Amino acid sequence: MEIPFLVLLALSIPVCAIAGLVLGLSARSKLTLLQGRVATLESELRLARAQAGPATSPAEQQDPAPVPEAPATEAPAPDLLPEPEAEAPQSAGSVPAIQPPAPQPAPRGRDFEETLGSRWAVWVGGVALALGGIFLVRYSIEQNLLSPATRIALGGLFALALIGAGEWLRRRESSIALPGVPDANVPSILTAAGTCGAFAAAYAAYALYGLIGPAAAFVTLGLIAVLTMVASTLHGPVLAALGLLGAMGSPLLVSSDEPQPWALVIYLAFVVLPAYGVARLRLWRWLALAAAIGVLIWTLLIFILDAQDALPAMMHLVLQAGLAALFLVVLPYRAIPDAESGIDRAASGVLLAFAVAAVAVSGTVAAGDGRAVFVAAIALVLLATGIRFAPAAPAAAWAALTTFGALLIWPIRADLGGVPENLFYQSGDLFAVRPYALEVYLGLALLASAAIAGGALVRLARSPDLRLSAAAWYAGAATIGPLLALVAAYWRVAALERSLSFALIAGGLALAFIAATRWLSRRDGVEGAPIRLALGAAASAALAALALGLTFAFDKGMLTVAFALTALGTAWVSERTSLPALRYAVGAIGLIVLGRLIANPTIVDGDPGPILINWLLWGYGVPAVAFLAASRLLERSGRDRIVQLTESLGIVFAAFLVFFEIRHALRAGDPMALTTDLLEVGLIATESLVFAILLTRLDLRRGDPVYRWGSLIFKALSLTLCAGGLLLVENPLLTDDAILGGPVFNALTLAYLLPSLLAAGLALVERRARPRFYSLSSAILSLLLFSAYVGLEIRRLFAGPELALWRGFTQGEQWAYSVALLVTGILLLGLGLIRNNRFARLASAAYLVLAVLKVFIVDLANLEGVMRALSFIALGLVLIGIGLVYQRLLAHRPGNAAIPV
């Protein structure tokens, strides 16, 4: 008897401590309440004293002595009359002003002690109860006191006792008045602890002692989870979360030598229904979303259980997608009109996850002949949900996405009777041969695309009250979905080669969109936003289908051109119909074209063709013109971000056209060659300067961020190419590369002189649009390039095509450098005087100083005879002439008249 007594004594210590803490906190709360009431009374007393006027002394508070009344015939003296108080006059019968009530003290926040007693103590107590049951079972196991069956029975009884206590307290909760304790929801804590004990008992009966088999354990755990979720309708969301977690995790606790994926499919359908029902009953949307995500995660595990047969996973996805659509969309929004329906992003996101999972499963070889039916079923569930309920309008687009994804990763040939060599394809390259079951593949592409497009267009035509957000999703599903399906089929079947069959299909699709446009234009409410959007989308899709038909019918880079022309057509339709959504379509198509060119910059594989007139001109020139023209069309209704994006894409495509044409011409037809030279760097620098000048001038006229940032980007690129490329990396004095061309007209002219002149022009333009630093940097760059050109040209005349420094210098060449410095200084001085440009005069001074240093240091040491004399004579004449010029200018300035000596 001593051991049980000691155990009870040990258990009584924490119980007594908790009880003492609760009672102490109860007294503390009552004391705090009394202090608050006293403070309130004191504030009311102070306010009453303030309204009564200033306090008087005891002598003044005594009754004054009676004053003899004056005779009735004698009026009181004016000095004895009391002065009237300065208060507002009140009319007869007016009610005196009501004084505002005294301010009440704000309710005091819960301090740490109250939080500890009212919440944390109860939560810790619930955890302690659950752990106590586990430790009690562990103690009985270690001491071998009870048989396994008895232990499980006692554990179950303990769990039932906790659940019963929780229910009893819930029903009598209103009669319990312990301060702080009701805030922690004691009944829910007890019920949750009992649920944990029930889960532990059932799992221990299966895993530890083998008292029940896997099937029984599977059913028992699921039943406990379902009952827990049902009980949560009375005990709150914590118990619901616990039940859902137990329901989703129970299959992981049960192992079997022969896994049954079908049993798991049925089990998940069985346990997710109560979760959806409880969520619907208590309006716990988070529970429904969590249940949908949980069963979606189980798709991968169901597929892994039997990788040779994807039918259970496919059935699971179809069933669970339908349930998710029913409880997340159908039931909540069945009575809400279109005019009040916004997009439900959470539900749409869950349905998108089902679509992605369906695409992944359909792409496996194990999907077999049921692949087409499975894809059609998922697409039908998503389409029906999206078409019927506007808050789930994105689901219609997800249906198109499911079809496109399935067509894109459809497996190639597979022997379904044997073991597949790979999860996604049987043999060979993934896109090397046509898809398996080609007839079924093409039939799915045709029927699914037609159903999605038709359903979305009918929904738009019959719903004039749709919000623009939902209408945009329907328009996208009706137009972009069939186009993507056509592109996927063309890729998989024709391998992006020329195909007249697909060209005819694209033409038929274009005719279908034209017919849809005519049908929509004759509908009632054509002025409404949904039908106008549908009209614009259908017209743009017709243009896109025609462009795709051209792509399928011709070779090379027609796809890029087709998309660019589609963007131009969409911009024209948007301008004619005034549909804002189509403007965003133009920007989206532009990004697609940009991605296409980044993926394959040469437009075609291999040599694009002859110089200038080649596929580069077609693949970059047409998009550049198309997007620049589209920006002008869209600009008629306002210059917004889409116009700026479209115009920026046009400028980028034009710049890439010039860049790749230069490389194609200089790299023997290979624009992607890894080599470069002086002439290429100079021409690219010239291109950058030309674009910088044009964009700077446009910025002067319109002041747009596109021109401002574009000009700065091209200028930074030109500075990098000139300073780093021409003056350092590709400088022929350092590389010893031969200069192409003759002594005068050669690569130096294009590489140095032309960029120098353009940099000077940029400096002149920037003087009117940029801070002084910008024009100054361009002017310095111009002088550096010009000086490099003059020096290298002199070197070319005396040394030949190879200009390396280590080849030595002749006396005539060294004297020519001195003359060049003097002539450059004179020219800059003249320019500075004529244009009244101080920078040119200072630059002239710098060149003359360099000339002086060159003559007195280099020429004096290296030149001999007449060359040395000519060098000094020329320097002296120039310096004297400059001095005379400055004296003459100073003499003619006002206030600088000559003073007689």
Secondary structure as GFF3:
##gff-version 3
##sequence-region A 1 901
A	DSSP	alpha_helix	2	52	.	.	.	ID=ss1
A	DSSP	alpha_helix	58	61	.	.	.	ID=ss2
A	DSSP	three_ten_helix	78	80	.	.	.	ID=ss3
A	DSSP	alpha_helix	112	115	.	.	.	ID=ss4
A	DSSP	pi_helix	116	120	.	.	.	ID=ss5
A	DSSP	alpha_helix	121	143	.	.	.	ID=ss6
A	DSSP	alpha_helix	148	171	.	.	.	ID=ss7
A	DSSP	three_ten_helix	173	175	.	.	.	ID=ss8
A	DSSP	three_ten_helix	181	184	.	.	.	ID=ss9
A	DSSP	alpha_helix	186	207	.	.	.	ID=ss10
A	DSSP	alpha_helix	214	235	.	.	.	ID=ss11
A	DSSP	alpha_helix	237	253	.	.	.	ID=ss12
A	DSSP	alpha_helix	261	282	.	.	.	ID=ss13
A	DSSP	alpha_helix	285	305	.	.	.	ID=ss14
A	DSSP	alpha_helix	311	325	.	.	.	ID=ss15
A	DSSP	pi_helix	326	330	.	.	.	ID=ss16
A	DSSP	alpha_helix	331	333	.	.	.	ID=ss17
A	DSSP	three_ten_helix	338	340	.	.	.	ID=ss18
A	DSSP	alpha_helix	345	362	.	.	.	ID=ss19
A	DSSP	three_ten_helix	365	370	.	.	.	ID=ss20
A	DSSP	alpha_helix	371	388	.	.	.	ID=ss21
A	DSSP	three_ten_helix	390	392	.	.	.	ID=ss22
A	DSSP	alpha_helix	394	408	.	.	.	ID=ss23
A	DSSP	alpha_helix	438	461	.	.	.	ID=ss24
A	DSSP	alpha_helix	468	494	.	.	.	ID=ss25
A	DSSP	alpha_helix	500	521	.	.	.	ID=ss26
A	DSSP	alpha_helix	529	553	.	.	.	ID=ss27
A	DSSP	alpha_helix	558	577	.	.	.	ID=ss28
A	DSSP	alpha_helix	580	599	.	.	.	ID=ss29
A	DSSP	alpha_helix	615	616	.	.	.	ID=ss30
A	DSSP	pi_helix	617	621	.	.	.	ID=ss31
A	DSSP	alpha_helix	622	634	.	.	.	ID=ss32
A	DSSP	three_ten_helix	635	637	.	.	.	ID=ss33
A	DSSP	alpha_helix	641	666	.	.	.	ID=ss34
A	DSSP	alpha_helix	678	702	.	.	.	ID=ss35
A	DSSP	alpha_helix	705	719	.	.	.	ID=ss36
A	DSSP	pi_helix	720	729	.	.	.	ID=ss37
A	DSSP	alpha_helix	732	735	.	.	.	ID=ss38
A	DSSP	alpha_helix	747	748	.	.	.	ID=ss39
A	DSSP	pi_helix	749	753	.	.	.	ID=ss40
A	DSSP	alpha_helix	754	766	.	.	.	ID=ss41
A	DSSP	alpha_helix	772	799	.	.	.	ID=ss42
A	DSSP	three_ten_helix	805	807	.	.	.	ID=ss43
A	DSSP	alpha_helix	811	834	.	.	.	ID=ss44
A	DSSP	alpha_helix	838	853	.	.	.	ID=ss45
A	DSSP	pi_helix	854	859	.	.	.	ID=ss46
A	DSSP	alpha_helix	860	862	.	.	.	ID=ss47
A	DSSP	alpha_helix	866	891	.	.	.	ID=ss48
###
